[in-house]
Amino acid sequence: MLLAACVAMVAALCGCMGPTGASTGGELTGVSAVAWNEPAPYGMVLIKRGSLKIGPEKPDSLWGISVPTKEISVDAFWMDETEISNSKYKQFVFWVRDSIIRERLADPAYGGNELFKIEEDEEGNPIRPYLNWNRPIPWKKATEDELMAIESVFKNHPVEGYRMLDASQMNYHYSYFDQTQAALRKNRLNPAERNLNTDIPVDMEEEIIISKDTAYFDEDGQIVNETITRPLSSLFDFENSYIINIYPDTTCWVNDFQNAYNEPYMRMYFSHPGYNDYPVVGVSWEQANAFCAWRTMFLMRGLKGAASYVERYRLPSEVEWEFAARGTEGNIYPWEQEETKSEDGCFYGNFKPDKGDYTKDGNLITTRVGSYSPNSNGLYDMGGNVAEWTSTVYTDAGVLSMNDMNPELRYNAAKEDPYMMKKKTVRGGSWKDVAAFIRSDARTYEYQNVGRSYIGFRCVRTQVGYSRK
């Protein structure tokens, strides 16, 4: 009996037992696992994998827009139904604000006690009522030391005297591990793995030079984001870090439009609750990437152990954006018709219908996200309202310089690179653009550190375990 039990145990360990424990007679059965069907992320829709000819079938002769074309294939991904709104971006800003307060509550320099701890829920979120950024802080419930830490992130306007959040302190520090660069054979830590050609002798002393982004505060407290170049020494050389001030540039409303009275938008567009459901603007490409990193961190905290089963949030590639915007039919506009309004005179999107006439479509500037009908993929405002950042570096060659499978072209411009190399592709057109620029195939660019009153963004996430359902 004992011998039989030992034989059965050895057989199980050697893979001779099926998933249910039945003998397989030595046949290969694979490793059993729990079935995985990724649930739809909140506020996102699935863009199913497919192929498309990116770029215009007929170039726009009126505006002289030159857009390269190419047949491409794209894997499935989740995409935000709408552009990121002021309300959602405020959650990011106030999370950073509250994090600063929490650190200072334990900092003796702000009257805090390093042993002080804020009560948290199961997911690590603070549950003290005065950290609820949507309600007035109940000052009577806070101690004098707590008040000092809270007050430190606010300031009074030096001229007009009103109290406001100190935007200069809203800095988000994050890092990401560049798995692509770490996986390249030329960057392997073991020299023997850098070339599989056995006819070439291995140079064990070869020095591999890599570049990585790093960030720190200098002696004056200023943010320094720079690219350093050094010999490869460990996998940590592929970890990039950034410190980004994430508060939107609210002055974009007056800087983008000279000799126009846009002060009310500058003062109210991001701060007033009446604009909560409007798309956030004044956010640079760098800030949009920081938002994606924060959103990923926020998700990972909630998922805990299941975090390894989902991909991270990111900006869509230029090709992903156009593929999603064209809908399932591959339309010129995000809607089926080749016109911009219906027979009843109703416009399909928020754009500039006529020279000098912004209001013909019912809007002057942006409008609430999701105000117009979605395209066949379930996406709102893919044409007009605000143009949108993509992850792709802008080149005249466009898709011609990319692969035909999941095309993408990235370039992390170093600080010392010419400014012209810091262009990022922008898609979709905006409330200030005429119809030719809200076509799904139209492309333009903006510099990565610039926020505009007509550029916003939305996030994507690659689907894991593709399903045709």
N, C-alpha and C positions, 0 to 999 in steps of 0.2 A: 504493500500500500504506500509506504513511504517513498519507494523508488518511483512508482507511478506518479505521485504528486510532484516529485522533483522533475521528472521528464516533462510534465504538463507546464511547470513553471518556466523551464528553459525554453520550451516551444513558444510560450507566450512572449517571452523576452526577445526571442529571435524573429518575431514577426510571423510566426506560423499560425497564429490565431486571427480570425477575422475581427471586424469591429464589434460584432456581437458576442465574440468569444468562441464562435464555431470554427472548427478546423477548416483551413482552406487548401490543405494538401500541398502547401508550399507555393501557392499562386500569389502573385503580386496583387494586393488589394488597396494599397494606399493608406494614408493616415486619416482616420476619421476626425471630423471637426464639426463644430456647431455651425449650422447654416448661417450665412451673413447676408443680410439685405439692408444696405445703408438707409436709414430713415431720412426723409427730406429735411434738410436744415431749415429752421424757421425763417420765413420770408424769402426763400429761394425756390427756383424752379429748375427742373432737370433739362439740360440741353443734350439730347441724345447724340451719340456719335454719328458721323456722316462725312460726306465729301461735298465739295463745292468749288466752282471756279471763282476765286476771289478777285475782286476788281470789276470794273465796268465792262459790259458787253459792248457798249457804245460810248466812247469818250465824250465828255461834255464839251462840245465845240464852242458854246457861248462863253463859258468861263475859262476855257483853256486848261482844265484840270487834267494833269497827266498822272494816271494811276496804273501801276503795273498789275498784270493779271497772272494767275497761276492756278492749276488744279491742285487742290490740297485735301487732306483727310484729317479730321479732328476727333479726338477721343471725347467721351461723355464728361460733362462737368455741370456743377450746380452754379447758378448765377442769381444774384439779387434781383427780385422782381422789379424793384425801383432803385433809383439813385439813392445813395446814402443821404438821409435827411439831416436837418439841423438837430433834431431831437436825438437821433442816434449818435451823431458826432459829439453832442454835448455829454452823452454818457461817457465817452472816452475822455473828454477834457476834465470832467468832474471826478472821474476815477483817478486821474493823475493828481488833481488837486487834493483829494482826500488821502491819497497815498503820502503826499508831502506832509500833510497834517499829522498823519499817524506816526511818521518817522520823527517829527519834531516833538510829539508828545512824550517821546522817550529821550529827547536831547536836552541835557542840562543847560545848553546855551539858550534854549527857549523856555527855561523854567520847568522843564520836564524831568521825569525820573526814569533812568534807564531800565528800571524794573517794572515800569508801568506797561500794562498790556490792555489792549482794547478787546472787549468781549466780541467774539466772532461766531458766526453760524457754522454749520457743518462743512460749508464750502469755502471757509476762510474769509467771508465778507463781513465787514464791520457792521454791527447792529446798534451802535450807539445812535440815538435819534438826532443828535446835532450834526451827524455826518450825512444826513439826508439832504442832498443839494437842492431838492425841489421845494423845500419848505424853509421858512425862516428859522435860524438857529435859536433854540430856546436858551438864551444867555443865562438865565437864572439857574439852569441845571448844570452849567459848566463851571469848573473851578477856575481860579485866577490863572493857574498854569495852563490849563486847557485853552482858556481864552487867548493867551499869548500865542500859542501855537496856531490857533485858528486864524487870528487876526494877521498873522505873518504872511498869509497868501493873498491878502487884500491890500488895497492902497486907496488913497483919496486922490481924485483928479487935482493936480497942482493949481489949476486956475479956477475950475468950476466947482470943485470941492466935493462932488458926489463920490460915493464909495463904489469901488469896482474891483473885480478880480485882477490880480497882477499877472497879466498875460506873459510877461517875461520869465516867470518862474515855471510855466507849464511845460516842463521838459520831460520827455519820455525816453528812457534809456533801455534799449533792447539789443539783442544779438541774434544771429542766425548762423547755422552751420551750413556751409556751401557744399552739399553732398556731391554735386556734379563735378566741381573742381577736385574734390578729394578722391573721386572715383577714377579720374583720368589716369591712364597708365603712366604718362610722363611725370605724374606727381606722386607716385607710390613711394612709400617710405623705404621699402625693400628694393634696392637697385635691381635685383634679379627679376623683378616683376615688371620692369619698365619696358622691356622689349621681349617678345616671345620668339624672335628669330634666333634660333640656336647657332646660326652661322656668325653672329656678331658677338664678340667677347663682351662680357659684362664689366663695366667700369664701376667698381665698388666705391670709388672716391668721387664720382660725379656729384657736382653741387647743383641742386635744383633751386632756382630763385622763384619765389612766389610773392604775390601782392595780396594784401588784406586791408580791409577798412577797420579803423579803430577810432575811438572817440574818448575825450576826456575834457575836464575843465582846467583851463590854464590858471596861472597865479592871480589873474584879475577876475576870475570867475566866469570867463567867457567860454562858450562851447567851441571845441576844436574837433571837427570831423576830418580825418585825413587818411590817405592811403600810404601804407608803409611797404617797402620792398625788402625782403630778407631771405636768407637761405632756409629751405625747408628743414624743419626739425621735428615736428610732431603734428598730429591731427588738429591741434589747437590753432595751427597756422591757417586753417580754413574756417575758423570762427570769426565772423565779422561783427563788429559792435558799432552802434550809432547812438547819438544823443540828439534828439530832434525836438525843437520847440513846436508844439502841435496846435497852438492856438491859431485859428484862421486869420488871414490878413483881411480884417474888416475894412481897411482903407482902400481895398481894390476898387470899390465903387466909385471913388473920386479919382483914383489914379488911372483907371481904365477909360474914363470919360472926362476929358478936360472940358471946361466951360459948360458944365451941366450941374444942376442942383441935385446931387445924389446923397447929400448929408444924412437924410433920414434912413436910407439903407445902410450907410456906414455905421450909424449908431444903433439901429434897431434890428437889422436883418438876422443877425446871429443870436442876439440876446433876448428879443421880445418873443413871448410864447405864441404870438399870432403867426409867426413864421416857422413854428416847430416842424410842420410837415412839408416845408419847402426844401429843396435840395441844398445841401451845404455847398458854399462856394468860398473862394479865397484860400483853398487848400492846395498846396503844392504837391507834386508827384512824390516828393520825399515824405511829406506828412501823410499822404494816402497810404504809402507803404508802411509807415509806423502804425496807422490805424489797423491795417491787415494783421500786423504782428501782434498788436494788443488784442484784437478780436480772437485771434488764434489762442493766445494765452488764456483769455477769458473762457473760451470753450474748453480748453484742456483741463482747466481747473474744475469745471463742472462735470466733465466726463470721467475724470480720474483714471481708473485702470483701462477704460475703453478708449482712451485717447490715442493709442497706437493704431487703432483701426480706421482712422479718418485722416484725410489730407489736410493741409493747412490752408487758411484763407490767403488770397493773393489778388493782385490786379489781373484782369484778363489780358491775354496777349492780344495784339492787334487783330490777328486772324480769328481768334475765338470770339472777339467782339463782333466782327463783321458776320461771322457764321451765325451767331445768335441773333443779330439784328435783322438779318434777311428773312428769318422765319423758316418754316418748313418748306416753303415754296421757292426760296431764293430770290425774293423780291428786291427791286431797286430801292424802295423805301421800306420801313418796318411794317407798312400796311400793304394790302394786296394791290390797290389801285396805283396807277402811275401818276395820278393827280394828288394834290395836297389837301383837297377838300371834297366833301361829298356833293351830290347833286343839290342838296338842301342848303349848301353854303357853309356847312360845318367843317372846320379845319380838323385834320387828323393829328396835329401836333402843335406845339408852342414854338413858333419861329417868327421871323420878320416877313410878313406877307408882301410888303410893298415898300418902296423907297420912302424913308421917313415915317412910315406908318407901322408902329409896333403893336398897336392895339386892335388891329383888324381881326385878329384871331381871339380877341377877348382878354389878352394879357398885355401888360407893359413890360414887365421883367419876367422872372421865373414864375411858375405856378406850383401848386401843391403836387407832390409826386403822385403818380397814378391818376391824374385828372383825365387823361385820354385813354381810349381803348387799348388793350395790350395787343402785341403782335401774335402770330400763331404759336410762338413758343411761350406765351404767357408773360412777356416782358413789357414793362411800361416805359414810355418816354425814351425809346432808343433812337428817336429822331427828334431833335429839338429839346427844349427846356434848358438843360445844360449839356455841353460837350463833356466827354469823359476821358479820364486818363487811362492809358493802357500800360502794360509793363514793357512794351517794345521800344527799343531805341529807334529814332527816326532816321531813315536814309532814303534817298531818292529811289534806290533800287527796290525798296520794300520787300515783298515776298520773293522776289527773284533771287535774293541772297540767302533765302531760308530753305530748310528741308521741306519736302512735300508731306511729311507726317508730323502732326503737332508743330507747325512752323512757329518759330520764335527767334528773336535776335536781341540778345541782352548785352549791355555794356555798362559796367559800373564805372562811370567817369571818375578819375582821380581829381583831387583838388587842383593839381597843376596842369591838368588837361585843358586845351583850348575850350572856351565857353561854347563854341559851336558843336562840340562833341557831347554836350549835355542836353540835347534835344530828345524829347520823348513824344511818341505818337499820341495824338488826341483824336478821338472819333465821335461821331454823332451830331455835330453841329449844336447850336444853342438858340436861345430866345432872341439873340441879336443877329442871327444869320439868316440869309435868304435860302430859298428852297434847295438850290444846287448844293449847299453845304450840309444839308441834313440827310442827304442820300446815304444809304448804308455803305456804299463803296467810297465815299469821300474821305480823305485823310488830310490831316494837318499836324502841327506840332506846337509844343511850348517847351520852354526850358524847365528843367526838373525842380528848380528852387523857386519858381514863380507861381503865385496864386492869382487867379483871375475871377472876376465876377460872373463869368460865363462858363467856368469849367468845374465839374464835380467828378464823382467816380462811383463805381459800384464794385463789389467783390465777387470773386468766383472761388470754387473749390472743386478740384478734380474728384470725380466719383470713384469710389472703390467698389469693386465687384459689380460690374456693369450688368444691368438687367434690361431686357427689351420691353418689359411691361410698362 
